[in-house]
Amino acid sequence: MRRAALLLALTLVGATMVTLTQPAIAVTPPRVGIACTAGVGGGATSPIFNLTTKTGYINLPDGNTAFMWGYSSGFGAFQHPGPVLCVNAGDTVTVILRNTLSEAASIVFPGQTNVLANGVPAQPESAGSGAITSLTSTAAAGGGTITYSFVAANPGTFVYESGSNPEKQVRMGLFGALIVRPSAVPSGGAAGSVASEYANNRADSRFNPAEEFMVLLSEIDPYQHQAVENGKTFNMNNYHPRYWLINGRGYPDSIADNGASWLPAQPYGALAQVGEFDRAAVPVDQPGMARYLNVGTEDYPFHPHGNNGLVVARDGHPLEGPTGEDLSFEKFAINIGPGQTWDVIFKWYDAENYSPSNPVPVTVPSLADQSIGVFYSGSPYLGTKEALPPGIQSVNQCGEYYIISHNHALFQITSWGTNMTGPITYMRIDPPKPNNCG
């Protein structure tokens, strides 16, 4: 829950007096979907974010925990991944980093230009030997602070992450998502629409803001994390992930709500909940939106079952030609490379309009011959629930569908050998309204 923005301190950074304030997740974070952290102070077009490096532990699906580093929101508790920073194009964004780690840390903002650090252009740092130690200006160990600022020029999805010893610090968890929304309805946009309904400055990037989701993919080598926790060095030649996560969680925790009480350090769920797309209600009904980000070291071919997605942007740039022609394309498996982001709009509908009066042309086995999962309603038809055998537990509320989405590099859907865990989630499709879904 949001705490009121609280003026905590005045800190001298370089020669500039900086006001530190406490931003937090929205007043009531949505149960599913993207939970933005809004900036505080500075006015509507000059959001200020405070991030603090913290250490803590996360829960993993095989019962283990992992020691992590992370950016916390304001001066709050450790969280993984870092807060989702949401701003508008044209905003002057200020991020104040306070570093509590025992080594220098920083933040780089790929895709953003003219980034300032304490009011001057951010620069790489090097050791006396000339070797680069950080890709950008750092906050000193043990409580140092640094203030970054930039103008968020282009709408889209971006990563922010440590630029200091990134093969260690990013792997340990110093990363998060930056979402830049259009500042105005694109030219040619629908009458009555608002800027937040568009992925970028193209009129054909419109989506339903109530169906916007984040797929942030990452990895963990527990031996590296154990070494860091114990203050020992780790040979990166031996780096080998054993865990892969989605939004900082592994399945089945991945489908729990945002802010699930038993995952206090892992606030972001990955369940996508949408309604059946109403083809007769266009342009009133709009597709959903998935923002894919990869902070790992390998390609992650994410694979949502049940529908293709339309890739409308990559790395914060709309897919268009030199004269503005549409270069978006449909894709089934979304193969996100290291450091990449993909913006994908999607919709689900029953193309055949199956119902008891227009039955599926397959004989459904008798209940005695079925293996019934917890998401089954007893019927193959959307919105229909039927009786299940005694002793069967179902979490199906209203005859909704659950369709799996997962990393299609199948060796990665594991937790150190515990299979069918890791970067797996579901898309929940609710029946048309009115319905009795919770």
C-alpha positions as CSV (number, residue, x, y, z in Angstrom):
1,M,0.0,0.0,0.0
2,R,1.2,3.5,-0.6
3,R,2.5,5.5,2.2
4,A,2.2,9.3,1.9
5,A,5.2,10.9,0.2
6,L,7.4,11.8,3.1
7,L,10.1,14.4,3.1
8,L,13.0,12.5,4.8
9,A,16.2,14.4,4.4
10,L,18.2,17.1,2.7
11,T,21.5,15.7,1.3
12,L,24.3,17.6,-0.2
13,V,25.2,15.9,-3.5
14,G,28.3,17.6,-5.1
15,A,27.5,21.2,-4.9
16,T,23.7,20.7,-5.3
17,M,21.2,20.5,-2.4
18,V,18.8,17.6,-3.3
19,T,15.5,17.0,-1.6
20,L,15.0,13.3,-0.9
21,T,11.4,12.2,-0.9
22,Q,9.7,8.8,-0.6
23,P,7.9,7.5,-3.7
24,A,5.8,4.3,-3.4
25,I,3.7,2.0,-5.4
26,A,0.3,3.3,-6.4
27,V,-2.4,3.9,-3.7
28,T,-4.0,0.6,-4.5
29,P,-1.8,-1.6,-6.7
30,P,-3.8,-3.5,-9.3
31,R,-4.3,-7.2,-8.4
32,V,-2.8,-8.1,-11.8
33,G,-0.9,-6.1,-14.4
34,I,1.7,-3.5,-14.1
35,A,2.1,-1.8,-10.7
36,C,3.7,1.5,-11.5
37,T,5.8,3.5,-9.0
38,A,5.0,7.2,-9.6
39,G,7.5,9.9,-9.0
40,V,7.0,12.5,-6.3
41,G,7.9,16.1,-6.1
42,G,9.2,18.2,-9.0
43,G,5.8,18.8,-10.6
44,A,3.7,16.9,-13.1
45,T,6.4,16.9,-15.8
46,S,9.4,16.6,-13.5
47,P,9.0,13.3,-11.5
48,I,11.6,12.5,-8.9
49,F,12.4,8.9,-7.8
50,N,14.5,7.8,-4.9
51,L,16.1,4.4,-5.2
52,T,18.2,2.7,-2.5
53,T,20.5,-0.3,-3.0
54,K,19.5,-2.9,-0.5
55,T,20.3,-6.6,0.2
56,G,17.8,-9.3,1.0
57,Y,16.4,-12.7,0.1
58,I,13.8,-14.0,-2.4
59,N,11.9,-17.2,-2.3
60,L,12.5,-19.8,-5.1
61,P,10.0,-22.5,-6.2
62,D,12.2,-25.4,-5.0
63,G,12.1,-24.2,-1.4
64,N,15.5,-22.5,-1.5
65,T,16.1,-18.8,-1.0
66,A,18.6,-16.6,-2.9
67,F,20.6,-13.7,-1.5
68,M,20.1,-10.7,-3.8
69,W,20.8,-7.1,-4.2
70,G,18.1,-4.7,-5.4
71,Y,16.9,-1.2,-5.8
72,S,14.3,-0.4,-3.2
73,S,11.6,2.2,-3.6
74,G,12.5,5.3,-1.7
75,F,14.0,4.2,1.6
76,G,11.7,1.2,2.0
77,A,12.5,-2.5,2.4
78,F,14.5,-4.6,-0.1
79,Q,12.5,-5.6,-3.2
80,H,13.2,-7.6,-6.3
81,P,13.1,-6.5,-9.1
82,G,13.4,-2.7,-8.7
83,P,10.3,-0.5,-8.9
84,V,8.6,-0.1,-12.2
85,L,9.2,3.6,-13.0
86,C,6.4,5.1,-15.1
87,V,6.8,8.5,-16.7
88,N,5.6,10.4,-19.8
89,A,7.5,11.4,-22.9
90,G,9.0,14.8,-22.4
91,D,9.3,14.5,-18.6
92,T,12.5,15.6,-17.0
93,V,13.1,12.5,-14.9
94,T,15.3,12.7,-11.7
95,V,16.5,9.5,-10.0
96,I,18.4,9.9,-6.7
97,L,20.4,6.8,-5.9
98,R,21.5,6.1,-2.3
99,N,24.0,3.3,-2.1
100,T,24.2,1.2,1.0
101,L,26.4,-1.5,-0.5
102,S,30.1,-2.1,0.3
103,E,31.1,-1.2,-3.2
104,A,30.3,1.7,-5.6
105,A,27.0,1.3,-7.5
106,S,25.2,3.2,-10.2
107,I,22.3,3.2,-12.7
108,V,22.5,3.4,-16.5
109,F,19.4,4.1,-18.6
110,P,19.7,2.4,-22.0
111,G,17.8,4.2,-24.6
112,Q,18.0,7.6,-22.8
113,T,20.3,10.3,-24.1
114,N,22.1,13.2,-22.4
115,V,21.9,11.7,-18.9
116,L,23.3,14.0,-16.3
117,A,25.0,12.9,-13.0
118,N,25.0,15.6,-10.3
119,G,24.2,18.1,-13.0
120,V,27.0,17.2,-15.4
121,P,27.2,14.7,-18.2
122,A,27.4,11.1,-16.8
123,Q,30.7,9.6,-17.7
124,P,32.4,6.2,-17.4
125,E,34.8,5.7,-14.5
126,S,38.1,3.9,-14.6
127,A,40.8,2.6,-12.3
128,G,44.3,4.0,-12.1
129,S,45.3,1.4,-14.7
130,G,42.8,2.9,-17.1
131,A,40.5,-0.2,-16.9
132,I,36.8,0.8,-17.0
133,T,35.2,0.1,-13.6
134,S,31.8,1.6,-14.3
135,L,29.9,2.6,-17.4
136,T,28.6,5.7,-15.7
137,S,29.1,7.9,-12.7
138,T,28.7,6.1,-9.3
139,A,27.4,6.5,-5.8
140,A,30.2,5.7,-3.4
141,A,30.0,2.7,-1.1
142,G,28.5,2.9,2.3
143,G,25.9,5.6,1.9
144,G,27.0,7.6,-1.1
145,T,24.4,9.4,-3.2
146,I,24.2,10.5,-6.8
147,T,21.5,12.2,-8.8
148,Y,20.8,11.3,-12.4
149,S,18.5,13.2,-14.7
150,F,17.4,13.0,-18.3
151,V,14.5,14.0,-20.5
152,A,12.5,10.9,-21.5
153,A,12.2,11.5,-25.2
154,N,10.7,8.4,-26.7
155,P,7.7,6.4,-25.4
156,G,8.3,2.7,-25.0
157,T,9.7,0.1,-22.6
158,F,13.2,0.3,-21.2
159,V,15.5,-1.4,-18.7
160,Y,17.4,0.5,-16.0
161,E,20.3,-1.3,-14.3
162,S,23.7,-0.9,-12.7
163,G,26.5,0.2,-14.9
164,S,29.1,-0.8,-12.3
165,N,30.7,-4.2,-12.6
166,P,27.4,-5.2,-14.3
167,E,28.3,-8.9,-14.7
168,K,28.2,-9.0,-10.9
169,Q,25.7,-6.2,-9.9
170,V,23.1,-6.8,-12.6
171,R,23.2,-10.5,-12.0
172,M,22.8,-9.9,-8.3
173,G,19.6,-8.0,-9.0
174,L,20.3,-4.3,-9.6
175,F,17.7,-3.8,-12.4
176,G,14.2,-2.7,-13.1
177,A,11.8,-1.5,-15.8
178,L,11.2,2.1,-17.0
179,I,8.0,2.7,-18.9
180,V,7.7,5.9,-20.9
181,R,4.2,6.7,-22.1
182,P,3.2,9.1,-24.9
183,S,2.5,12.6,-23.7
184,A,-0.4,13.1,-26.1
185,V,-2.7,11.1,-28.4
186,P,-0.8,10.3,-31.6
187,S,-1.7,12.0,-34.8
188,G,-4.7,10.1,-36.3
189,G,-5.6,8.6,-32.9
190,A,-9.1,7.7,-32.1
191,A,-11.5,10.4,-31.0
192,G,-12.0,10.3,-27.2
193,S,-8.9,8.2,-26.6
194,V,-6.2,9.2,-24.2
195,A,-2.4,9.1,-24.5
196,S,-2.0,6.2,-22.0
197,E,-3.9,4.0,-24.4
198,Y,-1.0,4.0,-26.9
199,A,2.3,2.1,-26.7
200,N,4.1,4.8,-28.7
201,N,3.5,7.8,-31.0
202,R,1.8,5.7,-33.7
203,A,-2.0,5.7,-33.9
204,D,-2.1,2.0,-34.6
205,S,-0.3,1.2,-31.2
206,R,-3.5,1.6,-29.2
207,F,-4.3,-1.0,-26.4
208,N,-6.5,-1.4,-23.4
209,P,-4.7,0.0,-20.4
210,A,-6.6,-2.4,-18.1
211,E,-4.9,-5.3,-19.9
212,E,-1.2,-4.2,-19.7
213,F,1.4,-6.6,-18.4
214,M,5.1,-6.9,-17.8
215,V,7.3,-9.9,-18.6
216,L,10.7,-9.2,-17.0
217,L,13.0,-12.2,-17.5
218,S,16.1,-12.8,-15.4
219,E,18.4,-15.6,-14.1
220,I,20.4,-16.7,-11.1
221,D,23.5,-18.7,-10.6
222,P,23.2,-19.6,-6.9
223,Y,27.0,-20.1,-6.6
224,Q,27.7,-16.5,-7.6
225,H,25.1,-15.3,-5.1
226,Q,26.5,-17.4,-2.3
227,A,30.0,-16.1,-3.0
228,V,28.8,-12.5,-2.8
229,E,26.8,-13.1,0.4
230,N,30.0,-14.5,2.0
231,G,32.2,-11.7,0.7
232,K,34.2,-14.0,-1.6
233,T,35.2,-13.6,-5.3
234,F,33.4,-15.5,-8.0
235,N,35.1,-16.6,-11.3
236,M,32.7,-15.6,-14.0
237,N,34.1,-18.3,-16.3
238,N,32.2,-20.7,-14.0
239,Y,28.9,-18.7,-14.4
240,H,26.0,-21.0,-15.0
241,P,22.4,-20.1,-14.2
242,R,20.3,-22.7,-12.3
243,Y,17.2,-20.5,-11.8
244,W,15.2,-18.4,-14.3
245,L,12.5,-16.0,-13.2
246,I,9.7,-13.9,-14.5
247,N,9.1,-10.5,-12.7
248,G,11.4,-11.8,-9.9
249,R,9.3,-14.9,-9.2
250,G,9.2,-18.5,-10.4
251,Y,6.1,-20.6,-11.1
252,P,3.7,-21.1,-9.3
253,D,4.5,-17.9,-7.3
254,S,4.5,-16.1,-10.6
255,I,0.7,-16.3,-10.9
256,A,0.0,-14.9,-7.4
257,D,-1.3,-11.4,-7.1
258,N,0.8,-8.3,-7.1
259,G,1.9,-7.7,-3.5
260,A,1.1,-11.3,-2.3
261,S,1.6,-11.3,1.4
262,W,3.8,-14.4,1.4
263,L,6.2,-12.8,-1.1
264,P,7.0,-9.5,0.7
265,A,10.2,-8.9,-1.3
266,Q,8.8,-10.0,-4.6
267,P,5.9,-7.6,-5.3
268,Y,5.2,-8.3,-9.0
269,G,3.0,-11.1,-10.3
270,A,2.9,-12.2,-14.0
271,L,-0.7,-13.4,-14.5
272,A,-2.3,-11.8,-17.5
273,Q,-6.1,-11.4,-17.1
274,V,-8.0,-10.3,-20.1
275,G,-11.6,-10.5,-21.4
276,E,-12.5,-12.2,-24.7
277,F,-11.8,-9.6,-27.4
278,D,-15.1,-8.3,-28.8
279,R,-14.6,-8.2,-32.6
280,A,-18.0,-6.5,-33.0
281,A,-17.1,-3.6,-30.6
282,V,-14.0,-2.2,-32.4
283,P,-12.8,0.5,-31.8
284,V,-14.4,0.4,-28.4
285,D,-12.6,-2.8,-27.5
286,Q,-8.9,-2.8,-27.8
287,P,-6.2,-5.5,-27.5
288,G,-4.0,-6.2,-24.5
289,M,-0.4,-5.2,-24.2
290,A,2.7,-7.1,-23.0
291,R,6.0,-5.4,-22.3
292,Y,8.9,-8.0,-22.5
293,L,12.3,-7.2,-21.0
294,N,15.4,-9.4,-20.8
295,V,18.1,-8.7,-18.2
296,G,19.8,-12.1,-18.5
297,T,22.7,-13.4,-20.5
298,E,20.9,-15.5,-23.1
299,D,18.0,-15.3,-25.6
300,Y,14.7,-16.0,-23.9
301,P,12.1,-17.3,-26.5
302,F,8.9,-16.6,-24.5
303,H,6.0,-18.5,-25.8
304,P,2.4,-17.5,-25.0
305,H,0.0,-20.3,-26.1
306,G,-3.3,-19.6,-27.7
307,N,-2.6,-16.5,-29.7
308,N,-0.1,-14.6,-31.8
309,G,1.2,-11.2,-30.7
310,L,1.8,-8.1,-32.9
311,V,5.2,-6.8,-32.3
312,V,4.9,-3.0,-32.5
313,A,8.2,-1.8,-31.0
314,R,11.6,-3.0,-29.9
315,D,14.0,-1.3,-27.5
316,G,11.8,1.7,-27.2
317,H,11.5,2.3,-31.0
318,P,8.3,1.7,-33.0
319,L,8.6,-0.6,-35.9
320,E,8.2,1.7,-38.8
321,G,10.0,2.6,-42.0
322,P,11.7,5.9,-42.9
323,T,8.4,7.4,-44.1
324,G,6.4,6.1,-41.2
325,E,5.2,2.9,-42.9
326,D,4.0,0.2,-40.5
327,L,6.7,-2.6,-40.1
328,S,5.0,-4.4,-37.2
329,F,4.8,-8.2,-37.5
330,E,3.0,-11.1,-35.9
331,K,5.0,-13.5,-33.8
332,F,4.1,-16.6,-31.8
333,A,7.3,-17.1,-29.7
334,I,8.8,-13.7,-28.7
335,N,12.6,-14.2,-28.8
336,I,14.0,-11.5,-26.5
337,G,17.8,-11.1,-26.7
338,P,19.9,-10.0,-23.7
339,G,19.2,-6.3,-22.9
340,Q,16.3,-6.1,-25.3
341,T,12.7,-5.0,-24.8
342,W,9.8,-5.9,-27.0
343,D,6.3,-4.2,-27.0
344,V,3.6,-6.7,-28.2
345,I,-0.1,-6.1,-28.4
346,F,-2.4,-9.2,-28.5
347,K,-6.0,-10.2,-28.4
348,W,-7.8,-13.5,-27.7
349,Y,-11.2,-14.5,-29.1
350,D,-13.0,-17.7,-29.9
351,A,-12.7,-17.7,-33.7
352,E,-15.1,-20.6,-34.1
353,N,-17.7,-19.4,-31.6
354,Y,-17.9,-22.7,-29.9
355,S,-20.8,-23.2,-27.4
356,P,-23.1,-26.1,-26.4
357,S,-25.2,-25.2,-29.4
358,N,-22.1,-25.1,-31.6
359,P,-20.1,-27.9,-30.0
360,V,-16.4,-28.5,-30.4
361,P,-16.1,-31.3,-33.0
362,V,-14.3,-33.6,-30.6
363,T,-15.8,-36.1,-28.3
364,V,-14.9,-35.0,-24.7
365,P,-13.9,-38.1,-22.7
366,S,-16.0,-39.1,-19.8
367,L,-15.0,-37.8,-16.4
368,A,-13.7,-41.2,-15.4
369,D,-11.2,-41.0,-18.2
370,Q,-10.0,-37.4,-17.6
371,S,-7.2,-36.1,-15.5
372,I,-8.7,-32.9,-14.2
373,G,-6.6,-29.8,-13.4
374,V,-7.3,-27.1,-10.8
375,F,-8.1,-24.6,-13.6
376,Y,-10.8,-26.7,-15.3
377,S,-14.4,-25.7,-15.1
378,G,-15.9,-29.0,-16.1
379,S,-16.8,-27.7,-19.5
380,P,-14.8,-26.8,-22.7
381,Y,-16.9,-23.7,-23.3
382,L,-16.0,-20.2,-22.1
383,G,-18.3,-19.1,-19.3
384,T,-19.7,-22.5,-18.6
385,K,-19.2,-24.4,-15.3
386,E,-20.3,-27.9,-14.8
387,A,-20.2,-30.4,-11.9
388,L,-16.9,-32.0,-11.1
389,P,-16.3,-35.4,-9.5
390,P,-16.2,-35.5,-5.6
391,G,-12.8,-34.6,-4.2
392,I,-11.7,-32.5,-7.2
393,Q,-10.5,-29.0,-6.2
394,S,-10.9,-26.3,-8.7
395,V,-9.9,-22.6,-8.6
396,N,-12.0,-21.8,-11.7
397,Q,-14.4,-19.0,-10.7
398,C,-16.7,-18.4,-13.6
399,G,-15.9,-20.7,-16.5
400,E,-12.8,-18.7,-17.5
401,Y,-10.0,-20.2,-19.6
402,Y,-6.4,-20.5,-18.4
403,I,-3.7,-20.7,-21.1
404,I,-0.1,-21.2,-20.3
405,S,2.7,-18.9,-21.3
406,H,6.3,-19.9,-20.7
407,N,9.9,-19.7,-21.8
408,H,10.3,-22.0,-24.7
409,A,13.9,-22.8,-24.0
410,L,12.5,-25.7,-22.0
411,F,15.7,-26.4,-20.0
412,Q,15.1,-22.9,-18.5
413,I,11.7,-23.8,-17.0
414,T,13.3,-25.3,-14.0
415,S,14.5,-24.4,-10.5
416,W,17.8,-26.3,-10.1
417,G,16.2,-29.4,-11.4
418,T,12.7,-28.9,-10.2
419,N,10.9,-29.0,-13.5
420,M,7.8,-27.0,-14.6
421,T,8.8,-24.1,-12.4
422,G,10.7,-20.8,-13.3
423,P,9.5,-18.4,-16.0
424,I,6.0,-19.8,-16.4
425,T,2.7,-17.9,-16.1
426,Y,-0.8,-18.0,-17.5
427,M,-3.2,-15.9,-19.4
428,R,-6.7,-15.9,-17.9
429,I,-9.5,-15.2,-20.3
430,D,-12.8,-14.1,-18.6
431,P,-16.1,-14.7,-20.4
432,P,-17.9,-11.7,-21.9
433,K,-19.6,-9.3,-19.5
434,P,-21.9,-9.4,-17.6
435,N,-20.3,-12.3,-15.8
436,N,-19.9,-13.5,-12.2
437,C,-16.1,-13.5,-12.2
438,G,-14.4,-12.2,-9.0
